Amino acid sequence: MKEAAEYFKLLSVDKRIDIIELLKQEAMSVNAMAEALKISQSAVSQHLRVLKSAGLVKDERRGYWIFYMLNKEALEECRKRLNRICTCGCQGATPSVKKPCCSDDEAEH
């Protein structure tokens, strides 16, 4: 398991968050992500390399193309790890008392 600081570092780049947001919707190729994000394919590939090395993204070859998708289990572990340092006071609260920032429902969105 990665330390929270490592997750903060790799997720501190807005484009990586944008890539995660795209991949929440569907698996995508580098070309499709580059077009959607309006950045170069090379830049997308570099961000994917970081996300993949952290285990948050995985890939699958489909013919000539490689499609990237979220590793939902790893992303959920990342979310749990980051939630441990939450300072809103909801840690240990019952589900009905939890604040939106730490609600388990947030993982579904």
C-alpha distances in whole Angstrom, upper triangle without the diagonal:
4,7,9,12,10,10,14,15,14,16,18,21,23,23,20,20,23,22,19,22,24,22,22,26,26,25,26,27,27,31,31,28,30,33,31,30,33,31,31,30,28,27,25,24,22,20,19,18,16,14,14,13,10,10,12,15,17,20,23,27,30,33,33,30,27,25,22,20,17,14,15,12,9,11,12,8,8,12,11,9,12,14,13,15,18,21,24,24,23,20,22,24,26,25,29,28,25,26,25,22,20,22,20,23,21,18,21,23
4,6,8,6,7,10,11,11,13,15,17,20,21,17,18,21,20,18,21,23,21,21,25,25,24,26,27,26,29,29,26,28,31,29,27,30,28,29,28,26,24,23,22,20,18,17,16,13,13,13,11,8,10,11,15,17,20,24,27,30,33,33,30,26,25,21,20,17,15,15,14,10,11,13,9,8,11,11,8,10,14,13,14,17,20,23,24,23,20,22,25,27,26,29,29,25,25,24,21,20,22,21,23,21,19,22,23
4,5,5,7,9,10,11,13,14,17,20,21,18,18,22,21,19,22,25,23,23,27,28,27,28,29,28,32,31,28,29,32,31,28,31,29,30,29,28,25,24,24,22,19,20,19,15,15,16,14,11,13,14,17,20,24,27,30,33,36,36,33,29,28,24,23,20,18,18,16,13,13,14,11,9,12,11,8,9,12,11,11,14,17,20,21,21,19,21,24,26,25,29,27,24,24,23,20,19,21,21,23,21,19,23,24
4,5,5,6,9,10,10,12,15,17,19,16,16,20,20,18,20,23,22,21,25,26,26,27,28,27,31,30,27,28,31,29,27,30,28,29,29,27,25,24,24,22,19,19,19,16,15,17,16,12,14,14,17,21,24,28,31,34,37,36,33,29,28,24,22,19,18,17,16,13,12,13,11,8,10,10,6,6,9,9,8,11,14,17,18,18,16,19,21,24,23,26,25,21,21,20,17,16,19,18,21,18,17,21,21
4,5,5,6,9,10,10,14,16,18,16,16,20,20,18,21,24,23,23,27,28,27,28,29,27,30,30,27,28,31,29,26,29,27,28,28,26,23,23,23,20,18,19,19,15,15,17,16,13,15,15,19,22,25,29,32,35,37,37,33,30,28,25,24,21,20,20,19,16,15,16,14,11,13,13,10,9,12,12,11,13,16,19,20,21,19,22,24,27,26,29,27,24,23,22,19,18,21,22,24,21,20,23,23
4,5,5,6,9,10,12,15,17,14,15,18,18,17,19,22,21,21,25,26,25,25,26,24,28,28,24,25,28,27,24,27,25,25,25,23,20,20,20,17,15,16,15,11,11,14,12,9,12,12,15,18,22,25,28,31,34,33,30,27,25,22,21,18,17,18,17,14,13,15,13,10,13,14,11,10,14,14,13,16,19,21,23,23,22,24,27,29,28,31,29,26,25,24,20,20,23,22,24,21,20,23,23
4,5,5,6,8,11,13,15,11,12,15,15,13,16,19,18,18,22,22,22,23,24,22,26,25,22,23,26,24,22,25,23,24,24,22,20,18,19,17,14,14,14,11,10,13,12,8,11,10,13,17,20,24,27,29,32,32,28,25,23,19,18,15,15,15,15,11,10,12,11,7,9,11,9,8,12,13,12,14,17,19,21,21,20,23,24,26,25,28,27,23,22,21,17,17,19,19,21,18,16,19,19
4,6,5,6,9,11,14,11,11,15,16,14,16,19,19,19,23,24,24,24,25,24,27,26,22,23,26,24,21,24,22,24,24,23,20,19,20,17,14,16,16,13,12,15,15,12,14,13,16,19,23,26,29,32,35,34,30,27,25,21,20,17,17,18,18,15,13,15,14,10,11,13,11,8,12,13,12,13,15,18,20,20,19,23,24,27,25,28,26,23,21,20,16,16,19,20,21,18,17,20,20
4,6,5,8,11,13,11,12,15,15,15,17,20,20,20,24,25,24,24,24,22,25,25,22,22,25,24,21,23,21,22,22,20,17,17,18,15,12,14,14,11,11,14,13,11,14,14,16,19,22,26,28,31,34,33,29,26,25,21,21,18,18,19,20,16,15,17,16,12,14,16,14,12,16,17,15,17,19,21,24,24,23,26,28,30,29,32,30,26,25,23,20,20,23,23,25,21,20,23,22
4,6,7,10,11,8,9,13,12,12,15,17,16,18,21,21,20,20,21,19,22,22,18,19,22,21,18,20,18,19,19,18,15,14,14,12,9,11,11,7,7,11,10,8,11,10,12,16,18,22,25,27,30,29,26,22,21,17,17,15,15,17,17,14,13,15,15,11,13,16,14,13,16,18,17,18,21,23,26,25,24,27,29,31,29,32,31,27,25,24,20,20,23,23,23,20,19,21,21
4,5,7,9,6,6,10,10,10,12,14,15,15,18,20,19,19,20,19,21,21,17,18,21,19,16,19,18,19,19,18,15,14,15,13,10,12,13,10,9,12,13,10,13,10,13,16,19,23,25,28,30,29,26,23,21,17,16,14,15,15,17,14,11,14,14,10,11,15,13,11,14,17,16,16,19,21,23,23,22,26,27,28,27,29,28,24,22,20,17,18,20,20,21,17,16,19,17
4,6,9,8,8,11,12,12,14,17,17,18,21,22,22,22,23,21,23,23,19,19,22,20,17,19,17,19,20,19,15,15,17,15,11,14,15,12,12,15,16,14,16,14,16,20,22,26,28,30,33,32,28,25,24,20,20,18,19,19,20,17,15,17,17,14,14,17,16,13,16,18,16,17,19,21,24,24,24,27,28,30,28,30,29,25,23,21,18,19,22,22,23,19,19,21,20
4,6,6,7,9,10,11,13,15,16,17,20,21,21,19,20,18,20,19,16,16,18,17,13,15,14,16,16,16,12,12,14,12,9,12,13,11,11,15,15,14,16,14,15,19,21,24,26,28,31,29,26,23,21,18,18,17,19,20,21,18,16,19,19,16,17,20,19,16,19,21,20,20,22,24,27,27,27,30,31,33,31,33,32,28,26,23,20,22,24,24,24,21,20,22,20
4,5,5,6,9,10,11,12,14,15,17,19,19,18,19,17,19,18,14,14,16,14,11,13,12,15,16,16,12,12,15,13,10,13,15,13,13,16,18,16,18,15,16,19,21,24,26,28,30,29,25,23,21,18,18,17,19,19,22,19,16,19,20,17,17,20,20,17,19,22,21,21,23,23,27,27,27,30,31,32,30,32,31,27,24,22,19,21,23,23,23,19,19,21,18
4,5,5,6,9,10,10,12,14,16,17,17,15,15,13,15,14,10,10,13,11,8,10,9,12,12,13,9,8,11,11,8,10,13,12,11,14,16,16,17,14,14,17,18,21,23,25,27,25,22,20,18,15,16,15,18,19,21,19,16,20,21,18,18,22,21,19,22,25,24,24,26,27,30,29,29,33,33,34,32,34,33,29,27,24,21,23,25,25,24,20,20,21,18
4,5,5,6,9,10,11,12,15,16,15,14,15,13,15,15,11,12,15,13,10,13,12,14,13,13,10,9,11,10,6,8,10,9,8,11,13,12,13,11,11,14,16,19,21,23,26,24,21,18,16,13,13,12,14,15,18,15,13,16,17,14,15,19,18,17,19,22,21,22,24,25,28,27,27,30,31,32,30,32,31,28,26,23,20,21,23,22,22,19,17,19,17
4,5,5,6,9,10,11,13,15,15,15,16,15,17,16,12,14,16,13,11,14,14,16,16,17,14,12,14,14,10,11,14,12,10,13,15,14,15,11,12,15,17,21,23,25,27,27,23,20,18,14,13,12,14,14,17,15,12,15,16,13,13,17,17,15,17,20,20,19,22,22,25,24,25,28,28,29,27,28,28,24,22,19,17,18,19,19,19,15,14,16,14
4,5,5,6,9,10,11,13,14,13,14,13,15,13,9,11,12,10,8,11,11,14,14,16,13,10,13,14,10,11,15,14,12,15,17,16,17,13,13,16,17,20,22,23,26,25,21,19,16,14,13,12,15,16,19,17,14,17,19,16,16,20,20,18,20,23,23,22,25,25,28,27,28,31,31,31,29,30,30,27,24,21,19,21,21,21,20,17,16,17,14
4,5,5,6,9,10,11,11,10,11,10,12,11,7,9,12,9,8,12,11,13,12,14,11,8,11,11,8,8,12,12,9,12,15,14,14,11,10,13,13,16,18,20,22,21,18,15,13,10,10,10,13,14,17,15,13,16,18,16,16,20,20,19,21,24,24,24,27,27,30,29,29,31,32,32,30,32,32,28,26,23,21,22,23,22,21,18,16,17,15
4,5,5,6,9,10,10,11,13,13,15,14,10,13,15,12,12,15,15,17,16,17,14,11,13,14,10,10,13,12,9,11,14,13,12,9,8,12,13,16,19,20,23,23,19,16,13,10,9,7,10,10,14,12,10,12,15,13,13,16,17,16,18,21,21,21,24,25,27,26,26,28,28,29,26,28,28,25,23,20,18,19,19,18,17,14,13,13,12
4,6,5,7,9,11,11,14,14,16,13,11,13,14,11,11,15,15,18,17,19,16,13,16,17,13,13,16,16,13,15,18,17,16,12,12,15,16,18,21,22,25,24,21,18,15,12,11,10,13,12,16,15,12,14,17,15,14,18,19,18,19,22,23,22,24,24,27,25,26,28,28,28,25,27,27,24,22,19,17,18,18,18,16,13,12,12,10
4,5,6,7,8,8,11,11,13,10,8,11,11,8,9,13,14,16,15,17,15,12,14,16,13,12,16,16,13,15,18,18,17,13,12,14,14,16,18,19,22,21,17,16,12,10,9,10,13,13,17,17,14,16,19,18,17,21,22,21,22,26,26,25,28,28,31,29,29,32,32,32,29,30,31,27,26,22,21,22,22,21,19,16,15,14,12
4,5,5,6,7,10,11,13,11,9,12,14,11,12,16,16,17,16,18,16,12,14,16,13,11,14,15,12,13,16,15,14,11,9,10,11,13,16,16,20,20,16,13,10,7,6,6,10,10,14,14,12,14,17,16,16,19,21,20,22,25,26,25,28,28,31,29,29,31,31,31,28,30,31,27,26,23,21,22,21,20,18,16,14,13,12
4,6,8,10,13,15,17,14,12,16,17,14,14,18,19,21,19,21,19,16,17,19,16,14,17,17,14,15,18,17,15,12,11,13,14,16,19,19,22,23,19,17,13,11,8,7,10,9,13,13,11,12,16,15,14,17,19,19,20,23,24,23,26,26,28,26,26,28,28,28,24,26,27,24,23,19,18,19,18,16,15,13,11,10,8
4,7,9,13,15,16,13,12,15,15,12,14,18,19,21,19,22,20,17,19,21,18,16,20,20,17,18,21,20,18,15,13,15,15,16,19,18,21,22,18,17,13,11,9,10,13,12,16,17,14,16,19,19,18,21,23,22,23,26,28,27,29,29,31,29,29,31,31,30,27,28,29,26,25,21,21,22,21,19,17,15,13,12,10
4,6,10,13,14,11,11,15,15,13,15,18,19,20,18,20,20,16,17,20,17,15,18,19,16,16,20,20,17,15,12,13,12,13,15,14,18,18,15,13,10,9,7,9,12,12,16,17,15,17,20,20,20,23,24,24,25,28,30,29,32,32,34,32,32,33,33,33,29,31,32,29,28,25,24,24,23,21,19,18,16,14,13
4,7,10,12,10,10,13,14,13,15,18,18,18,16,18,18,14,15,17,16,13,16,17,14,14,18,18,16,13,10,10,9,9,11,11,14,15,12,10,6,5,5,8,11,12,15,16,15,17,20,20,20,23,25,25,26,29,30,30,33,33,36,33,33,35,35,35,32,33,35,32,31,27,26,26,26,23,22,20,18,17,16
4,7,8,6,7,10,11,10,12,15,15,15,12,15,15,11,12,15,14,11,15,17,14,14,18,18,17,15,11,11,9,10,11,11,14,13,10,8,5,5,7,10,13,15,18,18,17,20,22,22,22,26,27,26,28,31,32,32,35,35,37,36,35,37,38,37,34,36,37,34,33,29,28,28,28,26,25,23,20,19,18
4,5,5,6,9,10,11,12,14,14,13,10,12,13,10,10,13,13,11,13,16,15,14,17,19,18,16,12,12,9,10,10,10,12,11,7,6,5,6,9,12,15,18,21,20,19,23,25,23,25,28,29,28,30,33,34,34,37,38,40,38,38,40,41,41,38,40,40,37,36,32,31,31,31,29,28,26,24,23,22
4,6,5,6,9,10,10,12,10,9,6,9,9,6,7,10,10,9,11,14,13,13,16,18,17,16,13,13,11,12,12,13,14,12,9,8,7,8,11,14,17,19,22,21,20,23,25,23,25,28,28,28,30,33,33,33,36,37,40,38,38,40,41,41,39,41,41,37,36,33,31,31,32,30,29,27,25,24,23
4,5,5,6,9,10,10,10,9,6,10,11,9,10,13,13,12,15,17,17,17,20,22,21,19,16,16,14,15,14,14,15,13,10,10,10,11,14,17,20,22,25,24,23,26,28,27,28,31,32,31,33,36,36,36,39,39,42,41,41,43,44,44,41,43,43,40,38,35,33,34,34,33,31,29,27,26,25
4,5,5,6,9,10,11,11,9,12,13,10,12,15,14,13,16,18,17,17,21,22,21,19,16,16,14,15,15,14,16,14,11,11,10,10,13,15,19,20,24,23,22,25,27,26,26,30,30,29,31,35,35,35,37,37,40,39,39,41,41,41,38,40,41,37,35,32,31,32,32,30,28,26,25,24,22
4,5,5,6,8,8,9,8,11,10,7,10,12,11,10,14,15,14,15,18,19,19,16,14,15,14,15,16,16,18,17,13,12,10,10,11,13,17,18,22,21,19,22,24,23,23,27,27,26,28,31,31,31,34,34,37,36,36,38,39,39,36,37,38,35,33,29,28,29,29,28,26,24,22,22,20
4,6,5,6,5,6,5,9,8,6,9,11,11,11,14,16,16,17,20,21,21,19,16,17,16,18,18,18,20,17,14,14,13,13,15,17,20,22,25,24,22,25,27,25,26,29,29,28,30,33,33,33,36,36,39,38,38,41,41,42,39,40,41,37,35,32,30,31,32,31,29,27,25,25,23
4,6,5,7,8,8,12,12,10,13,15,15,15,18,20,19,20,23,24,24,21,19,20,19,20,20,19,21,18,16,16,14,15,17,19,22,24,27,26,24,27,29,27,28,31,32,30,32,36,35,35,37,37,41,39,40,43,42,43,40,41,41,38,36,32,31,33,33,32,30,27,26,26,23
4,6,8,10,11,14,13,11,14,16,14,15,18,19,18,20,23,23,23,20,18,19,18,20,20,20,22,20,17,17,15,14,15,17,21,21,25,24,22,25,27,25,25,29,30,28,30,33,33,32,34,34,37,36,37,39,39,39,36,37,38,35,32,29,27,29,29,29,27,24,23,23,20
4,6,9,10,12,10,9,12,14,12,13,17,17,16,18,21,21,22,19,17,19,19,21,22,22,24,22,19,18,16,15,16,17,20,21,25,24,21,24,26,24,24,28,28,26,28,31,31,30,32,32,36,35,35,38,38,39,36,37,37,34,31,28,26,28,29,28,27,23,23,23,20
4,7,9,12,10,10,13,15,14,15,18,19,19,21,23,24,25,22,20,22,21,23,23,24,25,23,20,19,18,17,19,20,24,25,28,27,25,28,30,27,27,31,31,29,31,34,34,33,35,35,39,38,39,42,42,42,39,41,40,37,35,31,29,31,32,32,30,27,27,27,24
4,7,8,7,7,10,11,11,13,15,16,17,19,21,22,23,21,19,21,20,22,22,23,24,22,19,18,17,17,19,20,23,25,28,26,24,27,29,26,27,30,30,28,31,34,33,33,35,35,39,38,38,42,42,43,40,42,41,38,35,32,30,32,33,33,31,28,27,27,25
4,5,5,6,9,10,11,12,14,16,17,18,20,22,23,21,19,20,19,21,21,22,23,20,17,17,17,16,19,21,23,26,28,27,25,29,30,27,28,32,32,30,33,35,35,35,37,38,41,41,41,44,44,45,42,44,44,40,38,35,33,34,35,35,34,30,29,30,27
4,5,5,6,9,10,10,12,14,15,16,18,20,20,19,17,17,16,17,17,18,19,16,13,13,13,13,16,18,21,24,26,25,23,27,28,26,28,31,31,30,32,35,35,35,38,39,42,41,40,43,44,45,42,44,44,40,38,35,33,34,35,34,33,30,28,29,27
4,5,5,6,9,10,10,13,14,15,16,19,20,19,17,17,16,19,18,20,21,18,15,14,15,15,18,19,22,24,27,25,24,27,28,26,28,31,30,29,32,34,34,35,37,38,41,41,40,43,44,45,43,45,45,41,39,36,34,35,36,35,34,31,29,30,28
4,5,5,6,9,10,11,13,14,16,17,19,17,16,17,17,19,20,22,23,20,18,16,16,15,17,18,20,23,25,23,22,25,26,23,25,28,27,26,29,31,31,31,34,35,38,38,37,40,41,42,40,42,41,38,36,33,30,31,33,32,32,28,27,28,26
4,5,5,6,9,10,10,12,14,15,16,15,13,14,14,16,17,19,20,18,15,13,12,11,13,15,17,20,22,20,19,22,24,21,23,26,26,25,27,30,30,30,33,34,37,36,35,38,39,40,37,39,39,36,34,31,28,29,30,30,29,26,24,25,23
4,5,5,6,9,10,10,12,14,15,14,12,13,12,14,15,17,19,16,13,11,12,10,13,15,17,20,22,20,19,23,24,21,23,27,26,25,28,31,30,31,34,35,38,37,37,39,40,41,39,41,41,37,36,33,30,31,32,31,30,27,25,26,25
4,5,5,7,9,10,11,13,14,14,13,14,14,17,18,21,22,20,17,15,15,13,15,16,18,20,22,20,19,23,23,20,23,26,24,24,27,29,28,30,32,34,37,36,35,38,39,41,38,41,40,37,35,32,30,30,32,31,31,27,26,27,25
4,5,5,6,9,10,11,13,11,10,13,13,17,18,21,23,21,18,15,14,12,13,13,15,18,20,17,16,19,20,17,19,22,21,20,24,26,25,26,29,30,33,32,32,35,36,37,35,37,37,33,31,29,26,26,28,27,27,24,22,23,22
4,5,5,6,8,10,10,9,7,9,10,13,15,17,20,18,15,12,11,8,10,11,12,15,17,15,14,18,19,16,19,22,21,21,24,26,26,27,30,31,34,33,32,34,36,37,34,37,37,33,31,29,26,26,28,26,26,23,21,22,21
4,6,5,6,9,10,10,9,10,11,14,16,19,21,19,16,13,13,11,13,13,14,17,18,15,16,19,19,17,20,23,22,21,25,26,27,28,31,33,35,34,33,35,37,38,36,39,38,35,34,31,28,28,30,28,29,26,23,25,24
4,5,5,6,9,9,9,11,13,17,19,22,24,23,20,16,16,13,14,13,13,16,17,14,14,17,17,15,17,20,18,18,22,23,23,25,28,29,32,31,30,33,34,35,34,36,36,32,31,29,26,26,27,26,27,24,21,23,23
4,6,5,6,5,6,9,11,15,17,20,23,22,19,15,14,10,11,9,10,12,14,11,10,14,14,12,14,17,16,16,19,21,22,23,26,28,30,29,28,30,31,33,30,33,33,29,28,26,23,23,24,23,23,20,18,20,19
4,5,5,6,5,6,8,12,15,18,20,20,17,13,12,9,10,9,9,12,13,11,11,15,15,13,16,19,18,18,22,23,24,25,29,30,32,31,30,32,33,34,32,35,35,31,31,28,26,25,26,24,25,22,19,21,21
4,5,8,8,9,11,15,17,21,23,22,20,16,16,13,13,12,12,15,15,12,13,16,15,14,17,19,17,18,22,23,23,25,29,31,32,31,30,32,34,35,33,36,36,32,32,30,27,26,28,26,27,24,21,23,24
4,6,8,10,13,17,20,23,26,25,22,18,17,14,13,11,10,13,12,9,10,13,12,10,13,15,14,14,18,19,20,22,25,27,29,28,26,28,30,31,30,33,32,29,28,26,23,22,24,22,24,21,18,21,21
4,6,7,11,14,17,20,23,23,20,17,15,12,11,9,7,10,9,6,8,11,10,10,13,15,14,15,18,20,21,23,26,28,29,28,26,28,30,30,29,32,32,28,28,26,23,22,23,21,22,20,17,19,20
4,7,10,14,17,20,23,23,20,16,14,10,9,6,5,7,8,6,6,9,10,8,11,13,13,14,17,18,20,21,24,26,27,26,24,26,28,29,26,29,29,26,25,23,21,20,21,19,19,17,14,16,16
4,7,10,14,16,19,19,16,12,10,7,6,5,5,8,10,8,8,12,13,12,14,17,17,18,20,22,23,24,28,29,31,29,28,30,31,31,29,32,32,29,28,25,23,23,23,21,21,19,16,17,17
4,7,11,13,16,17,14,10,9,6,6,6,6,10,11,10,11,14,15,15,17,20,20,21,23,25,27,28,31,32,34,32,31,32,34,34,31,34,35,31,31,28,26,26,26,23,23,22,18,19,19
4,7,10,13,13,10,6,6,4,6,9,9,13,14,14,15,18,19,19,21,23,24,24,27,29,30,31,35,36,37,35,34,36,37,37,34,37,38,35,34,31,29,29,29,26,26,24,21,21,21
4,6,10,11,8,6,5,6,8,11,12,15,17,17,18,20,22,22,24,26,27,28,30,32,33,34,38,39,40,38,37,39,40,39,36,39,40,37,37,34,32,32,31,29,28,27,23,23,23
4,6,7,6,4,6,9,11,15,15,18,20,20,21,24,25,25,27,30,30,31,33,35,37,38,41,42,44,42,41,42,43,43,40,43,44,41,40,37,36,35,35,32,31,30,27,26,26
4,6,5,6,7,10,13,16,17,20,22,23,23,26,27,28,29,32,33,33,35,38,39,40,43,44,46,43,42,44,45,44,41,43,45,42,41,38,37,36,36,33,32,31,28,27,27
4,6,8,10,14,16,20,21,24,26,26,27,29,31,31,33,35,36,37,39,41,43,43,47,47,49,47,46,48,48,48,45,47,49,45,45,42,40,40,39,37,36,34,32,30,30
4,7,10,13,17,20,22,25,27,27,27,30,32,31,33,36,36,37,39,41,42,43,46,47,49,47,47,48,49,49,46,48,49,46,45,42,41,40,40,38,37,35,32,31,31
4,6,10,13,17,19,21,24,24,24,27,28,28,30,32,33,33,36,38,39,40,43,43,46,44,43,45,46,46,43,45,46,43,42,38,37,37,37,34,33,32,29,28,27
4,7,10,13,15,18,21,20,20,23,25,24,26,29,29,30,32,34,36,36,40,40,43,41,40,42,43,42,40,42,43,40,39,36,34,34,34,31,31,29,26,25,25
4,7,10,13,15,18,18,18,21,22,22,23,26,27,27,29,32,33,33,37,37,40,38,37,39,39,39,36,39,40,36,35,32,31,31,30,28,27,25,23,22,21
4,7,9,12,15,14,14,17,19,18,20,23,23,24,26,28,29,30,33,34,36,34,33,35,36,36,33,36,36,33,32,29,27,27,27,25,24,22,19,19,19
4,6,9,12,12,11,14,16,16,17,20,21,21,23,26,27,27,31,31,33,31,30,32,33,33,30,32,33,30,29,26,24,24,24,21,21,19,16,16,15
4,5,9,8,7,10,12,12,13,16,17,17,19,22,23,24,27,28,29,27,27,28,29,29,26,29,30,26,26,23,21,21,20,18,18,16,13,13,13
4,6,5,6,9,10,11,12,14,15,17,18,20,22,23,27,27,29,27,25,27,28,28,26,28,29,26,26,23,22,20,20,18,18,16,13,14,15
4,5,5,6,9,10,10,12,14,15,16,18,21,21,25,25,26,24,23,24,25,25,22,25,26,23,23,20,19,17,17,14,14,13,9,10,12
4,5,5,6,9,10,11,12,14,15,17,20,20,24,25,26,23,21,22,24,23,21,24,25,22,23,21,19,17,17,14,15,14,11,12,14
4,5,5,6,9,10,10,12,14,16,18,19,23,24,25,23,21,23,24,25,23,26,26,23,23,21,19,17,18,15,17,15,12,14,16
4,5,5,6,9,10,11,12,14,16,17,21,21,23,21,20,21,23,23,21,24,24,21,20,18,16,15,15,13,14,12,9,11,12
4,5,5,6,9,10,10,13,15,15,19,20,21,18,17,18,19,20,17,21,21,18,18,16,14,12,13,10,12,10,7,10,12
4,5,5,6,9,10,11,14,15,19,20,20,18,16,18,20,20,19,22,22,19,19,18,16,14,14,12,15,13,10,13,15
4,5,5,6,9,10,12,13,17,18,20,18,16,18,20,21,20,23,22,19,19,17,15,13,15,13,15,13,11,14,15
4,5,5,6,9,10,11,14,15,17,15,14,16,17,18,16,19,19,15,15,14,11,9,11,10,12,10,8,11,12
4,5,5,6,9,10,14,15,15,13,11,13,15,16,15,18,18,14,15,14,12,9,11,9,12,11,9,13,15
4,5,5,8,10,13,15,16,15,12,14,17,19,18,21,20,17,17,17,14,11,14,13,16,14,13,16,18
4,5,6,7,11,13,14,13,12,15,17,19,18,21,19,16,15,15,11,10,13,13,15,13,12,16,17
4,5,5,9,10,11,10,8,11,13,15,14,17,15,12,12,12,9,7,10,10,13,11,11,15,16
4,6,9,11,11,10,8,10,13,15,15,18,16,13,14,15,12,9,12,13,16,15,15,18,19
4,6,9,10,11,9,12,14,17,17,20,18,15,14,15,12,11,14,15,18,16,16,20,21
4,6,7,8,7,11,12,15,15,17,15,11,11,12,9,8,11,13,16,14,15,19,19
4,5,8,8,12,12,16,16,18,15,12,11,13,10,10,14,16,18,17,18,22,22
4,6,8,11,11,14,14,15,12,9,8,10,8,9,12,15,17,15,17,20,20
4,6,8,8,12,13,14,10,9,9,12,11,10,12,15,18,17,19,22,22
4,6,5,8,9,10,7,5,6,9,9,7,9,12,14,14,16,19,20
4,5,9,10,12,10,8,9,12,11,8,10,12,15,15,16,19,20
4,7,9,11,10,9,11,14,14,11,12,13,16,17,18,20,22
4,6,8,6,6,9,12,13,10,10,12,15,16,17,20,21
4,6,5,6,10,13,14,11,10,11,14,16,17,19,21
4,5,5,9,10,12,10,7,8,10,12,14,15,17
4,6,8,10,13,11,9,11,12,14,16,17,18
4,6,9,12,10,9,12,13,15,17,18,19
4,7,8,6,6,9,11,11,14,16,17
4,6,6,6,10,11,10,14,15,15
4,5,5,9,8,7,11,12,12
4,6,9,10,7,10,13,12
4,6,8,7,9,12,13
4,5,6,8,10,11
4,5,6,8,10
4,5,5,7
4,5,5
4,6
4
